[in-house]
Amino acid sequence: MHQAYIVDAVRTAGGRRNGRLSGWHPVDLAAQVLNALVDRNSVDPALVEDVFMGCVSQIGEQAANVGRNAVLASKLPQSVPGTSIDRQCGSSQQAIHFAAQAVMSGVMDVVIAAGVESMSRVPMGSPMVLPRKADMGYYQSPAIQERYGAQDFSQFVGAEMVAHKYGLHKEQLDAFALQSHQKGVAATQTGVFKNEIVPIAMRDAQGQVSGQWHTQDEGLRPDATLEAIANVKLLQEGGVTTAANASQVCDGASGVLIVNERGLKALGAQPLARIHHMTVLGHDPVIMLEAPIPATQRALQKAGMRLTDIDLYEVNEAFAAVPLAWLQALDADPAKLNVHGGAIALGHPLGASGAKLMATLVHALHSRGQRWGLQTMCEGGGMANVTILERL
């Protein structure tokens, strides 16, 4: 069995809805991170054997296999295939797993795992809305409804259920949201993200280059205060979740170059990290967002590790309740969690978030001189991926 090595991991800075990245067609935006991986590492494009690309809303401009289309829009030769993956918010983390499995098996030696989501141009939930019935529950079959007794599986309801189950109050969620912004601002001001962010030329609504460059996460709020966060309207009457303590709608793309020993030799490259373990787990689809907890427990057990062995955690901030419940259930060290901020401050570009978090985790391990990292994220349908990696 071969090892799976990360040679490089990059992302675009997050773009707010209708903001700095909204002028980019998502296919062309995804191609930018593919090109960056090739250029930054002096890769012969013909050596890339496949592209696995996460994308959640595969409709409109993101339809018809966005992974293959991104290859065709990039510097990669047309001989490089591409495929698109939907494991909801974990789509590009699953792309990383598929890429790692491919090189570990020896079937392929050089693979790119990537992700893209333009939430400005393809709004969240677009694939689930039909003219005949514009609600979010129609996709559930009668058998699913009979089994679970739920007319609709909702991540928003799930966030409230998680908060209630773990006794999390709105004040805790709001304080966590403020910390996300504070950590993200500090990381930006100290140049921590410089090695992972690919500068993107800004385009207007007509797609014309404006002459400006997008290099910083647009959703960051340097002036965020606990009072302002606390005053944001509740998403559900009597609940604890607001737009301020949940992830931001975001445009973005990300990519990770993954190889085995033969790939390292072919590229003449030095790896940044080794993928040590991968887990994916299904869980209750009604509470939906709790899956990272049992998935992390399973991953650690299979890897023969304890959480105290891990130096840094990236737990996606889909809602503040998710990482807070994860910390509580696993008795984890909050000082190791999302040390440069998370999706509440930096944005959550759905299909791109898995590889985006991986880019942040890999580079954070290097900048801090630490060894072990763990990444996990909740996913629609009650699932979670977990990846454990070792900095090299």
Secondary structure, DSSP 8 states (H G I E B T S, - for coil): ----EEEEEEE---EETTSTTTTS-HHHHHHHHHHHHHHHTT--GGG--EEEEE-S--SGGGTTTHHHHHHHTSSS-TTS-EEEE--GGGHHHHHHHHHHHHHHHTS-SEEEEEEEEETTTS-TTGGG-BTTB-SSSTTS-HHHHHHH--S---HHHHHHHHHHHTT--HHHHHHHHHHHHHHHHHHHHTTGGGGTB--EEEE-TTS-EEEEEE-S-TT--TT--HHHHHTS-BSSTT---BGGGB---EEEEEEEEEE-HHHHHHHT---SEEEEEEEEEE--TTT-TTTHHHHHHHHHHHHT--GGG-SEEEE--SBTHHHHHHHHHHT--GGGBSTT--HHHH---GGGHHHHHHHHHHHHHHHHT--EEEEEEEETTTEEEEEEEEE-
